Amino acid sequence: MRRLAVISAATYGYLDKPRTPGSHHGTAFTTTFNGWDDEKAKNLEGTFIKSGRQLEGARVVKLWDPDQAAAKKLAAATGVDEVAASPEAACEGVDAVLIIDDGSGAQWKYATHPLKKGVPVFCDKPLAMTAREAQSVAKLVRETGTPFMSASSLRFVPDIVKLREETLPTLGDVHLGNAACGNELVYYGIHALSMVYAVLGAGAVSAINVGQPDANVVRLRFADHRDIVLTVGTRDWMRAGYQITLYGTKGWATVQPDLKNLYSYLLEDFLRLLDTGEESVPVEEEVEVIAALEAGKRSLDLGREVMLEEVLNGEV
């Protein structure tokens, strides 16, 4: 039985907002492995997601959050043995660490310690809010050789896997596509673009954003001359949700993926990494995803097409 720690798992604060008790990802990840106690869960404040799909072979035994009171309540409700006093302490005596999306966009900073200690790490999306930050994580991953994974859960949901493995071969050559989701371009747009990468692969080279603030319409050009349009808008412009459409020479396909138990498929893939050492999402690919999204943001600011190399090299 693998011993896991979850870091920054009991509270959430979206970007510049104060953190409050409750964590969508933190509670869903923990209950996927540990289940929950209904009576003790009544003591929790804020969001508490009860995973409908349980994974065997691993258990969360340590939990850390800057709000120690919230951490203790979550640990009690989910049967976590120990509330660690620090994120570093949470990494001691475990087989792997799950760093949770806590809203900051900077959860990658918690990965430095376990990577240097050789403790395998899953770092929740987004890997970082800028390509340069994401590159720094990737550099450390390769220098240490520590198993590492960061990815959107949308890559692994059954509908997207089916689109790649069963539907895509029937579409002929796919040169055009759309992907859409709600909210901020990097922080949430990673889900839309990750669906594209999961199905069609990597290779984005440039971005041009012809939308407006909070209503992004980004054309991404890929090295194989494929063009993908991302539509990502905040709640004032569009309702949240996820959709991908592919246009092929032999047919079209549109998918609005079923998100039921979506985190369990992501975590299942991380366990597979621990078992086999095989990376389904190399960290360099996740850096490229962040660079493509950042290029889309910079394009809107600059009013021109932006190359991914420009953001990766810190030129814009």
C-alpha positions in Angstrom: 0.0 0.0 0.0 1.6 3.3 -1.1 1.6 6.0 1.5 0.6 9.4 0.1 0.7 13.0 1.4 -1.6 15.8 0.2 -0.3 19.3 0.5 -2.4 22.5 0.6 -5.5 20.5 0.5 -8.0 21.9 3.0 -8.5 25.6 1.9 -8.8 27.5 -1.3 -8.3 31.1 -2.5 -8.7 31.9 -6.2 -5.6 33.8 -7.3 -5.6 37.1 -5.2 -8.6 36.2 -3.0 -8.2 35.1 0.7 -8.2 31.4 1.4 -11.2 29.9 3.0 -12.0 26.4 4.3 -13.0 23.9 1.6 -11.2 22.6 -1.4 -12.7 21.0 -4.5 -9.5 19.2 -5.6 -8.2 18.6 -2.1 -11.3 16.8 -0.8 -11.9 14.9 -4.1 -8.3 13.7 -4.2 -8.3 12.6 -0.6 -11.7 10.8 -0.7 -10.7 9.0 -3.9 -8.1 7.1 -1.8 -9.5 7.2 1.8 -13.3 7.5 1.5 -14.9 9.6 4.2 -16.9 9.5 7.4 -20.3 11.1 7.0 -20.7 12.1 10.6 -17.3 13.7 10.8 -17.7 15.4 7.5 -20.6 17.4 9.0 -17.9 19.4 10.8 -16.3 20.6 7.6 -16.8 24.1 6.2 -16.9 24.9 2.5 -16.6 22.6 -0.4 -16.3 18.8 0.3 -16.3 16.5 -2.8 -17.0 12.9 -2.1 -15.4 10.8 -4.9 -17.7 8.3 -6.4 -14.8 6.1 -7.6 -12.3 4.7 -5.2 -8.8 3.7 -6.0 -7.0 0.9 -4.3 -3.3 0.4 -3.7 -2.6 3.8 -2.0 -3.8 5.8 0.9 -3.4 9.4 2.1 -1.6 9.2 5.5 -0.4 12.8 5.8 -2.1 16.1 5.2 -0.8 19.7 5.3 -2.5 23.1 4.9 -1.6 26.6 6.1 -4.9 26.5 8.0 -4.2 23.9 10.5 -7.7 23.9 12.0 -9.2 23.1 8.5 -6.5 20.5 7.9 -7.4 18.7 11.1 -11.1 18.6 10.3 -10.4 17.3 6.8 -8.0 14.7 8.2 -10.6 13.5 10.7 -13.4 13.3 8.1 -11.2 11.2 5.7 -9.2 9.1 8.0 -5.8 10.7 7.4 -3.4 9.7 10.2 -1.3 12.8 10.6 -1.6 16.6 10.1 1.9 17.8 9.3 3.2 21.0 10.8 4.8 22.1 7.5 4.8 21.1 3.8 8.3 19.8 4.2 7.2 17.6 7.1 4.4 16.2 5.0 7.0 14.8 2.6 8.8 12.7 5.2 8.0 9.0 5.4 5.7 8.8 2.4 6.0 7.2 -1.0 4.6 10.2 -3.0 3.2 13.7 -2.6 0.1 15.2 -4.1 0.3 19.0 -4.3 -3.2 20.4 -4.6 -4.6 23.2 -6.8 -5.2 25.7 -4.0 -6.1 28.7 -6.2 -2.8 30.4 -5.9 -1.4 29.4 -9.3 1.9 29.0 -7.4 1.5 25.5 -5.8 4.5 24.5 -7.8 6.7 26.0 -5.1 5.8 23.2 -2.8 7.4 20.7 -5.3 10.9 21.9 -4.8 11.5 20.1 -1.5 10.2 16.7 -2.4 11.8 16.7 -5.8 15.2 17.4 -4.2 14.5 14.7 -1.7 13.6 12.2 -4.4 10.0 11.9 -3.4 7.7 11.4 -6.4 5.4 14.4 -7.0 2.0 15.1 -8.6 1.6 18.8 -9.0 -2.0 19.9 -9.7 -2.9 22.1 -12.6 -1.8 24.6 -13.7 1.9 23.7 -13.4 2.5 27.5 -13.2 1.0 30.7 -14.4 4.0 31.5 -16.6 6.1 29.5 -19.0 9.3 30.6 -17.2 8.1 29.3 -13.9 7.0 26.1 -15.5 10.4 25.7 -17.1 12.1 26.1 -13.7 10.1 23.2 -12.4 10.9 21.1 -15.4 14.6 21.8 -15.1 14.5 20.6 -11.5 12.6 17.5 -12.4 15.2 16.5 -15.0 18.1 17.4 -12.7 16.8 15.3 -9.8 15.4 12.4 -11.9 12.4 12.3 -9.5 9.2 10.9 -10.9 6.9 13.9 -11.6 3.5 14.5 -13.2 1.4 17.6 -13.7 -1.7 17.6 -15.9 -5.3 18.5 -16.3 -7.8 15.9 -15.3 -9.6 16.5 -18.7 -6.8 14.5 -20.4 -7.9 11.3 -18.8 -11.7 11.3 -18.7 -13.2 8.4 -20.6 -14.9 10.6 -23.3 -11.6 12.2 -24.2 -9.7 8.9 -24.3 -12.5 7.5 -26.5 -12.2 10.5 -28.8 -8.5 9.9 -29.3 -8.5 6.1 -29.5 -11.8 5.4 -31.4 -13.2 8.5 -33.1 -10.1 10.3 -34.2 -9.0 7.5 -36.6 -12.4 7.8 -38.5 -12.0 11.6 -39.1 -9.3 11.5 -41.7 -6.7 14.3 -41.5 -7.6 16.9 -38.8 -6.2 20.3 -39.5 -8.8 22.4 -37.7 -10.5 22.3 -34.3 -12.1 24.2 -31.4 -11.9 23.9 -27.7 -13.8 25.9 -25.1 -14.1 26.4 -21.4 -15.0 29.1 -18.9 -13.0 31.5 -16.7 -9.3 32.7 -16.8 -7.2 31.8 -19.8 -4.2 30.1 -18.1 -5.7 28.9 -14.9 -8.8 27.3 -16.5 -8.0 27.4 -20.2 -5.5 24.7 -19.5 -8.4 22.3 -19.4 -9.5 23.2 -22.9 -6.1 23.1 -24.4 -5.2 19.8 -22.5 -8.1 18.1 -24.3 -6.5 19.1 -27.6 -3.1 17.9 -26.5 -4.5 14.6 -25.2 -6.2 13.9 -28.6 -3.9 15.5 -31.2 -0.6 15.8 -29.4 1.9 18.6 -28.9 3.6 21.1 -31.2 2.1 24.6 -30.7 4.4 27.3 -32.1 2.4 30.6 -31.9 -0.8 32.2 -30.6 -2.9 35.2 -31.7 -5.7 36.4 -29.5 -8.5 38.3 -31.4 -10.8 38.5 -28.5 -11.0 41.0 -25.7 -10.2 41.1 -21.9 -12.1 38.2 -20.2 -13.4 36.9 -23.6 -10.5 35.2 -25.2 -10.6 33.9 -28.8 -7.1 32.4 -29.4 -5.9 30.8 -32.6 -3.0 28.5 -31.8 -0.9 27.4 -34.8 0.9 24.0 -34.6 4.1 23.0 -36.3 2.2 20.6 -38.6 0.0 23.5 -39.9 -2.9 22.6 -37.7 -4.9 25.5 -36.3 -6.9 25.2 -33.1 -9.2 28.0 -31.7 -9.6 28.3 -28.0 -12.7 30.1 -26.7 -12.2 30.9 -23.0 -14.4 33.5 -21.2 -15.2 34.5 -17.7 -18.7 34.3 -16.2 -19.7 37.7 -17.5 -19.2 36.4 -21.1 -20.0 32.6 -21.1 -21.2 29.8 -18.9 -18.5 27.4 -17.6 -18.2 24.0 -19.2 -15.9 22.0 -21.5 -16.2 21.2 -25.2 -13.9 20.1 -28.0 -14.7 19.9 -31.8 -12.4 18.4 -34.4 -12.8 18.9 -38.1 -11.3 16.2 -40.3 -11.2 15.5 -44.0 -13.6 12.5 -43.5 -15.8 13.8 -40.7 -16.4 16.0 -37.6 -16.7 15.2 -34.0 -17.9 17.2 -31.0 -17.5 16.1 -27.4 -18.7 17.7 -24.1 -17.0 15.3 -21.7 -18.8 13.7 -18.8 -16.9 14.9 -15.7 -18.1 12.3 -13.3 -15.3 11.1 -11.1 -12.8 12.9 -13.4 -10.0 13.2 -10.8 -9.9 9.5 -10.2 -8.7 8.8 -13.8 -6.0 11.4 -13.4 -4.8 9.9 -10.1 -5.0 6.4 -11.6 -2.5 7.6 -14.2 -0.2 9.0 -11.5 -0.2 5.6 -9.7 0.7 4.0 -13.0 3.7 6.4 -13.3 4.8 5.2 -9.8 4.4 1.6 -10.8 6.0 1.7 -14.3 8.1 4.9 -14.5 6.4 5.7 -17.8 5.4 9.3 -18.3 2.0 9.8 -20.1 2.5 13.6 -19.9 6.2 14.5 -19.9 6.8 17.7 -18.0 8.2 19.4 -21.1 4.8 19.0 -22.8 3.0 20.6 -19.8 5.5 23.5 -20.1 4.5 23.9 -23.7 0.8 24.0 -22.7 1.5 26.8 -20.3 3.6 28.7 -22.9 0.8 28.4 -25.4 -1.7 29.9 -23.0 0.7 32.6 -21.9 1.4 33.5 -25.5 -2.4 33.9 -25.9 -2.5 36.3 -23.0 0.5 38.3 -24.2 -1.0 38.5 -27.7 -4.0 40.3 -26.4 -1.8 42.7 -24.6 0.5 43.4 -27.6 -2.1 43.2 -30.4 0.0 40.7 -32.5 0.8 37.1 -32.9 3.2 35.8 -30.3 5.6 32.9 -30.7 5.9 30.4 -27.9 9.7 30.9 -28.1 9.2 34.5 -27.0 7.5 33.6 -23.8 9.8 30.7 -23.1 12.8 32.9 -23.6 11.3 35.8 -21.6 11.3 38.1 -24.6 7.7 39.4 -24.0 
